[in-house]
Each structure stands twice: as C-alpha cells, then as structure tokens.
C-alpha cells in the first residue's frame, strides 16, 4: 500500500501517505498496548506467586490462580478483539481509499477528454473565423467591382446621350 501511494500524483500522494502513517502509528500503539498488558499480567502473576508461596491452604491458592488465569484470558481476548476491529477498520479505510483513487482517475480522464474536445472546438472556431473573414473581403471586393461597373455604365450612357443629342 505504501508503494502504491508513493507512485501517485504529488497532491494525492501526500494525503494518502499521511493517512498511512496515521494507520501505522495506530497499529504500533495497539501492539505496544498489547505487550504492556501481557507483561503486566505476567509481572502480576509472578508477584502473586511469590506472595502465595507462604500460604498454607493449597485449595485457596489454586482457586486464586484459576481466577487470575481467567481474568488474564479475558483481558487477552479483549485485546485480540480490539486488534481485530482495528484491522477491519484499516481494511475498510484502504478499500475506501482505492475507491476514491479510482473515482479521481475517472474524473481525470473526463477532464482530459473535455480538454481535447475544447481544443478541437477552438480549432474549428479559428477556421470558421478565417472563412468568414475571407467571405467578408470577397463581398466587399464584389461591391466595389459592381459599383465601378455601374459608374462606368452611367458614364457610358451619359456620353452616348450627349453625343446623340448634340448632333
């Protein structure tokens, strides 16, 4: 999991590595608590053995030891349950992280596709602008040509009328 987080993008990597460190510290805390409980139980048992060695009644010692053993077993079971619950929580969190990474990957792909489409539209708009500019120039040129022809025709008609009426 650590290697996967390190191979991702820097912004995602930082978040995942922080969570991973947090989970590792939680796991280490649980391990140290388990060791502490186990060593406390063994120290307590040794102390009680020394104190009880002076007792004369073997039956009460046996019952006392049995009670301590049952308490130690119960504490050990509770610690095991907490470790199992922590492991389950860690696995759920890892699954959630993987799901989030997949969603982010899909969103990245969508953004890249949208970017490509946007560039394509931008290119088409540029081509359309060039075509419209050329059409505008041609229309302007055609207006000038038609205006020039009209002026030449009016001048020609005026000259023809002048010569015809002057004779």
Phi and psi in degrees as a GROMACS rama.xvg file:
@    title "Ramachandran Plot"
@    xaxis  label "Phi"
@    yaxis  label "Psi"
@TYPE xy
-62.9754  -42.6357  UNK-2
-65.6603  -39.7062  UNK-3
-63.0163  -42.9997  UNK-4
-64.7459  -36.6705  UNK-5
-71.702  -21.4824  UNK-6
-88.9888  1.22811  UNK-7
-91.3535  -179.409  UNK-8
-60.774  150.737  UNK-9
-58.3202  -39.9651  UNK-10
-69.4891  -36.9983  UNK-11
-77.5273  -36.6971  UNK-12
-60.9314  -41.9771  UNK-13
-62.1258  -43.988  UNK-14
-64.9523  -46.3864  UNK-15
-67.5008  -39.5506  UNK-16
-65.1934  -35.9804  UNK-17
-64.8891  -44.2075  UNK-18
-63.1369  -41.6511  UNK-19
-62.0405  -43.5092  UNK-20
-60.7373  -40.162  UNK-21
-63.1331  -43.0183  UNK-22
-66.258  -40.06  UNK-23
-64.2398  -40.5958  UNK-24
-66.9247  -37.9484  UNK-25
-61.2168  -43.506  UNK-26
-63.5704  -43.6806  UNK-27
-63.6844  -39.076  UNK-28
-62.1881  -43.4855  UNK-29
-64.4741  -40.6251  UNK-30
-62.3759  -44.5326  UNK-31
-66.6712  -36.1745  UNK-32
-65.4539  -39.7334  UNK-33
-62.5957  -45.7194  UNK-34
-62.8333  -40.3735  UNK-35
-62.9733  -44.5383  UNK-36
-64.9085  -40.7889  UNK-37
-65.7658  -42.6713  UNK-38
-71.7878  -33.706  UNK-39
-65.6207  -39.4163  UNK-40
-65.31  -41.4954  UNK-41
-70.0094  -38.4406  UNK-42
-64.7167  -42.804  UNK-43
-63.9859  -41.8988  UNK-44
-64.0423  -42.378  UNK-45
-64.6275  -41.1896  UNK-46
-63.4687  -45.283  UNK-47
-64.8962  -36.8358  UNK-48
-61.198  -42.3402  UNK-49
-65.6985  -41.8706  UNK-50
-69.6068  -35.2626  UNK-51
-82.9961  -12.4551  UNK-52
-63.0943  -22.7058  UNK-53
-85.902  -8.68348  UNK-54
-74.1808  145.837  UNK-55
-90.528  -28.6185  UNK-56
-86.8893  111.889  UNK-57
-72.432  -30.8358  UNK-58
-68.6153  -42.3812  UNK-59
-68.5878  -33.8008  UNK-60
-65.312  -43.6721  UNK-61
-64.1479  -43.3584  UNK-62
-64.9647  -40.4785  UNK-63
-63.1501  -44.5953  UNK-64
-63.9942  -39.9991  UNK-65
-62.8188  -42.2238  UNK-66
-62.6714  -44.0199  UNK-67
-64.3172  -39.2738  UNK-68
-64.3684  -40.8122  UNK-69
-66.5946  -40.5499  UNK-70
-63.8517  -42.0881  UNK-71
-64.4766  -41.3647  UNK-72
-63.3349  -40.9425  UNK-73
-64.3348  -43.7564  UNK-74
-62.714  -40.9854  UNK-75
-63.7846  -41.8109  UNK-76
-63.416  -41.6212  UNK-77
-62.1715  -42.8177  UNK-78
-63.9616  -41.5295  UNK-79
-62.7085  -41.1907  UNK-80
-62.4977  -41.8706  UNK-81
-63.7755  -39.3201  UNK-82
-66.2552  -41.9011  UNK-83
-62.6764  -42.04  UNK-84
-64.4106  -40.1483  UNK-85
-64.6166  -41.3613  UNK-86
-63.7937  -42.8814  UNK-87
-62.1696  -43.1631  UNK-88
-62.5488  -41.0497  UNK-89
-62.8048  -42.862  UNK-90
-66.1681  -40.1076  UNK-91
-62.3388  -41.775  UNK-92
-65.7436  -39.2872  UNK-93
-64.2056  -42.65  UNK-94
-62.2569  -40.9737  UNK-95
-62.8925  -42.2222  UNK-96
-62.1909  -41.4925  UNK-97
-64.3979  -41.952  UNK-98
-62.2761  -42.8273  UNK-99
-64.0737  -40.7102  UNK-100
-63.7112  -38.6845  UNK-101
-65.8764  -42.1478  UNK-102
-61.3671  -43.011  UNK-103
-63.829  -38.2806  UNK-104
-63.1772  -44.1997  UNK-105
-63.716  -40.5225  UNK-106
-65.1177  -37.8896  UNK-107
-62.8782  -43.8912  UNK-108
-62.7279  -40.2446  UNK-109
-62.2224  -43.2555  UNK-110
-64.6927  -40.0585  UNK-111
-65.0347  -41.5379  UNK-112
-64.477  -40.4533  UNK-113
-64.0814  -38.0512  UNK-114
-64.2171  -44.1453  UNK-115
-62.177  -42.6673  UNK-116
-62.8972  -41.402  UNK-117
-62.1037  -41.0559  UNK-118
-64.5461  -39.4289  UNK-119
-63.0302  -42.8577  UNK-120
-65.1841  -40.3498  UNK-121
-61.6532  -41.8826  UNK-122
-62.8072  -42.9055  UNK-123
-64.0283  -38.7401  UNK-124
-64.6462  -40.773  UNK-125
-62.3981  -42.9126  UNK-126
-63.8334  -42.7255  UNK-127
-62.6688  -39.8234  UNK-128
-63.2831  -41.7578  UNK-129
-63.3611  -43.8852  UNK-130
-62.1471  -45.4659  UNK-131
-63.7251  -38.0336  UNK-132
-63.8975  -44.3837  UNK-133
-63.3361  -41.527  UNK-134
-63.4179  -38.658  UNK-135
-65.153  -41.7259  UNK-136
-64.1124  -43.9344  UNK-137
-62.9711  -42.2321  UNK-138
-62.8936  -42.0134  UNK-139
-63.8805  -44.7395  UNK-140
-63.2516  -42.8247  UNK-141
-63.2666  -37.0445  UNK-142
-61.2477  -44.1709  UNK-143
-64.8474  -41.5677  UNK-144
-64.4984  -46.5933  UNK-145
-63.1677  -41.4887  UNK-146
-62.716  -40.7431  UNK-147
-64.4276  -42.4891  UNK-148
-63.3795  -42.4291  UNK-149
-62.1202  -42.8722  UNK-150
-63.9527  -43.5357  UNK-151
-63.2751  -42.631  UNK-152
-65.2446  -41.6247  UNK-153
-63.8619  -41.8367  UNK-154
-65.2347  -41.031  UNK-155
-64.2666  -43.6482  UNK-156
-63.6751  -41.818  UNK-157
-63.5124  -40.6199  UNK-158
-66.4078  -42.3289  UNK-159
-63.5844  -45.4607  UNK-160
-63.3236  -41.324  UNK-161
-62.367  -45.8003  UNK-162
-69.8288  -33.8351  UNK-163
-72.0068  -39.3373  UNK-164
-81.0779  -25.6467  UNK-165
-78.7798  -12.6949  UNK-166
